[in-house]
Amino acid sequence: MKIAVDAGHGYDTPGKRTPPLKKDLDMNKDGIIDIKKGESLREHVAAVGVAYLLIQELKRCGFDTLMVGFNDNNPKDDKDIPLATRQRSVVNAKCDYSVCIHFNAFGDGTSFNSAEGVEIYIHDKYAKASNKFAKAILKYLIKGTKQKNRGISKQSLAMCNCNSLNVKAAILVELAFMTNEREATTMVGNAVFWKEAAQEICMGICSYTGVKYVKEFTIPTKTINKKASKENIIWLQQKLNALMTGESFIPLKTDGVYGSRTRIAVLIYWEKLGWNQNGKNNGWNAGKGTIDALAKGRKV
């Protein structure tokens, strides 16, 4: 199955951002201030944060994917693509389902207010199986960070139009309110929440489609080779599947066996990164450099 993941709007789309923040914001909790006091957080930054992680979640679970409105985890070079163009890309890719990621707003956008919660939209006329699809995903979204459940709403939105998208079901998820100060700082601008939301959406998709959800393992601390734990080898295989692109790459079986196909995938990953130019490393050991690159999501 192929899932389209749309990161709504573009980086420079007017108005799609929080009101000026009342304090500095460190989105990744790495000690670096991402948004300074008095500045606004753009919706597209958070949408890509979730959408990119959702793509990795879906790939790990065996789905084929399509990125719409973004092409990597850098949101700053993404323009606002017309809705008709977005729809056409989903149709041309022959997707089965479509998920559009957004963050909500209420009021004039210049000040914070009390509107809050998570909500999913489906099309009011051309929904097909979207209501059941939305229910499956909302079930998981409300299990995580405590939020008001605003339920499922119907509206004539382009990225929910199953006929125009030619999909079995399509939803638009409003994960939190940019105009709610608490949600803006703890959800919209929080990379931990992005990860949680991506996992919950993927769990809902897996539940609806009957696909087993594959949990992501923790980052290994030791070199991964044939003698490594099954969990660490699966982590390596999952990350290679998520980050290797191109029609020539056949996803690895995540079986925890460091065999010849995993070895070759490691060699190809190194080659794409410009590593191992002398060919001395045979690919049977994925060390700290490889683990760090995969953990940071260095896509090739």
C-alpha positions in Angstrom: 0.0 0.0 0.0 1.1 3.5 -0.7 0.4 6.4 1.7 0.6 10.0 0.7 1.8 12.3 3.5 1.1 16.0 2.9 2.8 18.8 5.0 0.3 21.6 4.6 1.2 25.1 3.3 4.7 26.3 2.7 7.4 27.9 4.8 6.6 31.4 3.6 2.8 31.1 3.5 1.4 34.3 5.1 -0.4 34.0 8.4 0.3 30.3 9.0 2.3 30.7 12.3 1.9 31.2 16.0 1.4 34.6 17.6 4.7 36.1 18.9 6.1 33.8 21.5 6.4 35.1 25.1 9.6 33.2 25.7 12.5 31.5 23.9 11.7 28.1 22.5 14.1 25.2 22.2 12.2 22.7 20.0 14.7 19.9 20.1 15.7 20.3 23.8 19.4 20.5 22.7 20.2 23.8 24.4 19.9 25.8 21.2 17.2 28.4 20.9 15.2 27.8 17.7 12.6 30.6 18.1 13.4 33.7 20.1 11.0 35.5 22.3 8.8 37.8 20.2 9.2 35.7 17.1 6.6 33.3 15.6 6.9 29.6 14.9 5.8 28.8 11.3 3.2 26.0 10.9 5.2 24.4 8.1 8.2 23.8 10.4 6.0 21.7 12.8 4.1 20.0 9.9 7.3 18.8 8.3 8.6 17.8 11.7 5.6 15.4 12.0 5.3 14.5 8.3 9.0 13.5 7.9 8.9 11.3 11.0 5.6 9.7 9.8 7.3 8.8 6.5 10.0 7.0 8.4 7.4 5.3 10.6 5.4 4.1 7.6 8.5 2.8 5.8 9.6 0.9 8.8 6.2 -0.8 8.8 6.5 -1.8 5.2 4.4 0.9 3.5 5.4 2.7 0.3 5.1 6.5 0.8 4.8 9.8 -1.1 6.0 13.1 0.3 3.7 16.0 -0.7 4.6 19.6 -0.1 8.1 18.7 1.2 11.0 16.5 0.2 13.2 16.2 3.3 13.4 17.2 6.9 14.4 20.8 6.0 11.2 22.9 5.9 12.8 26.2 5.0 13.1 25.6 1.3 9.5 24.4 0.7 7.3 26.7 -1.3 3.5 26.7 -1.0 2.4 24.2 -3.7 -1.1 24.8 -5.2 -3.7 22.3 -4.0 -4.4 21.1 -7.5 -0.7 20.2 -8.0 -0.7 18.4 -4.6 -3.8 16.4 -5.6 -2.3 15.6 -9.0 0.9 14.2 -7.4 -1.2 11.9 -5.2 -3.2 10.7 -8.2 -0.1 10.2 -10.4 1.6 8.2 -7.6 -1.4 5.9 -7.4 -1.7 6.2 -3.6 -4.1 4.2 -1.6 -4.6 6.6 1.3 -3.7 10.3 2.1 -2.9 12.0 5.3 -2.5 15.8 5.5 -0.7 17.2 8.5 -1.7 20.6 9.9 -1.8 22.7 13.1 -4.9 24.6 13.9 -5.6 28.3 14.7 -8.4 30.4 16.1 -9.0 34.1 16.1 -7.0 36.7 14.2 -3.7 35.0 14.8 -2.1 37.9 16.6 -2.7 36.8 20.2 -3.1 33.5 22.1 -6.6 32.3 23.2 -8.2 29.2 24.8 -9.1 27.2 21.7 -7.4 23.8 22.0 -7.4 20.2 21.0 -6.9 17.6 18.2 -9.3 17.2 15.3 -9.5 15.3 12.1 -11.3 16.5 8.9 -12.9 14.4 6.2 -14.6 15.6 3.1 -18.3 16.4 3.4 -19.3 14.8 0.0 -16.5 12.6 -1.3 -15.3 10.7 1.8 -15.5 7.0 0.8 -14.0 5.2 3.8 -12.5 8.3 5.4 -14.7 8.3 8.5 -13.5 4.8 9.6 -9.9 5.7 8.6 -10.1 8.9 10.7 -11.6 7.0 13.7 -8.8 4.5 13.7 -6.2 7.2 13.8 -7.9 9.5 16.3 -8.2 6.5 18.6 -4.4 6.5 18.9 -3.9 10.3 18.9 -6.0 10.8 22.0 -4.1 8.1 23.9 -0.9 10.2 24.0 -0.4 13.7 25.3 -3.5 14.8 27.0 -5.6 17.0 24.7 -9.3 17.9 24.1 -10.8 15.5 21.6 -12.6 17.7 19.1 -13.6 14.6 17.1 -14.1 14.2 13.4 -15.5 17.1 11.3 -16.7 17.2 7.7 -15.7 20.0 5.3 -15.1 20.6 1.7 -11.3 20.5 1.9 -9.1 19.7 -1.2 -6.8 17.3 0.5 -9.7 15.2 1.9 -11.5 14.9 -1.5 -11.1 11.1 -2.2 -12.5 11.6 -5.8 -9.9 14.2 -6.7 -7.1 12.3 -5.0 -8.4 8.9 -6.3 -7.7 7.2 -2.9 -9.7 4.9 -0.7 -9.7 7.4 2.2 -8.2 10.8 3.0 -7.9 12.9 6.1 -6.6 16.2 7.3 -5.3 16.1 10.9 -5.2 19.3 13.0 -2.8 18.2 15.7 -2.9 21.2 18.1 -3.6 24.9 18.2 -0.9 27.4 17.2 -3.0 30.1 18.9 -3.1 28.3 22.3 0.1 29.3 24.2 0.4 26.0 26.0 -0.1 23.9 22.9 2.1 26.1 20.8 5.1 25.7 23.2 4.5 22.1 24.3 3.1 20.5 21.1 3.5 22.6 18.0 7.1 23.6 18.9 8.1 20.3 20.5 10.0 17.7 18.6 9.1 15.1 21.2 5.4 15.7 20.4 6.1 15.5 16.7 7.6 12.0 17.2 4.7 10.9 19.3 2.1 12.2 16.8 3.9 10.4 13.9 3.9 7.2 15.9 0.3 7.4 16.8 -0.8 8.2 13.2 1.2 5.3 11.9 -0.3 3.0 14.6 -3.8 4.1 13.5 -3.0 3.4 9.8 -1.6 0.0 10.7 -4.6 -0.8 12.7 -7.0 0.2 10.0 -5.1 -1.6 7.2 -4.3 -4.7 9.2 -0.6 -4.2 9.0 1.5 -5.0 12.1 3.1 -1.9 13.7 6.9 -2.3 13.9 8.3 -0.6 17.0 11.5 1.5 16.6 14.3 0.2 18.8 16.6 2.4 20.8 19.8 3.7 19.2 22.7 1.2 19.6 25.8 2.2 21.5 28.1 -0.4 20.1 29.3 -1.4 16.6 26.7 -3.5 14.8 27.9 -6.7 13.1 26.9 -10.3 12.8 27.4 -10.9 16.5 25.3 -7.9 17.5 21.9 -8.3 19.2 18.9 -9.0 17.0 17.4 -5.7 18.3 20.4 -3.7 17.1 20.5 -5.3 13.7 16.8 -4.7 13.3 17.4 -1.0 14.2 20.1 -0.8 11.5 17.8 -2.5 8.9 14.9 -0.2 9.8 17.0 3.0 9.5 18.5 1.9 6.2 15.0 1.2 4.8 13.8 4.6 6.0 16.7 6.6 4.6 17.7 4.9 1.4 15.9 6.2 -1.6 15.6 5.3 -5.3 13.9 2.6 -7.3 17.0 0.5 -7.3 16.9 0.0 -3.5 14.8 -3.0 -2.4 13.9 -2.6 1.3 15.6 -5.0 3.6 13.7 -7.7 5.5 13.9 -6.5 9.2 14.7 -10.0 10.5 17.7 -9.1 12.8 20.1 -11.1 10.6 23.2 -9.3 9.4 23.4 -11.0 6.1 24.8 -10.2 2.6 21.9 -7.9 1.7 22.3 -5.8 4.9 26.0 -5.7 4.3 25.5 -4.4 0.7 23.0 -1.8 1.9 25.5 -0.5 4.4 28.1 -0.3 1.6 25.7 1.6 -0.6 24.8 4.0 2.3 28.5 4.7 2.8 29.1 5.3 -0.9 26.2 7.8 -1.1 27.7 9.6 1.9 31.1 9.7 0.2 32.6 7.3 2.7 34.9 4.2 2.3 36.3 5.6 -1.0 39.3 3.2 -0.8 36.9 0.2 -0.3 38.9 -1.2 2.6 35.9 -1.7 4.8 33.9 -4.7 3.7 30.5 -3.6 5.2 30.3 -6.2 7.9 30.7 -3.6 10.7 28.5 -0.6 11.1 30.3 1.6 13.6 29.7 4.8 15.5 29.9 7.0 12.5 27.3 5.0 10.6 25.0 4.7 13.7 25.2 8.5 14.3 24.4 9.3 10.6 21.4 6.9 10.6 20.2 8.2 14.0 20.3 11.8 12.7 18.4 10.8 9.6 21.1 11.5 7.0 19.1 10.6 3.9 20.7 9.5 0.7 
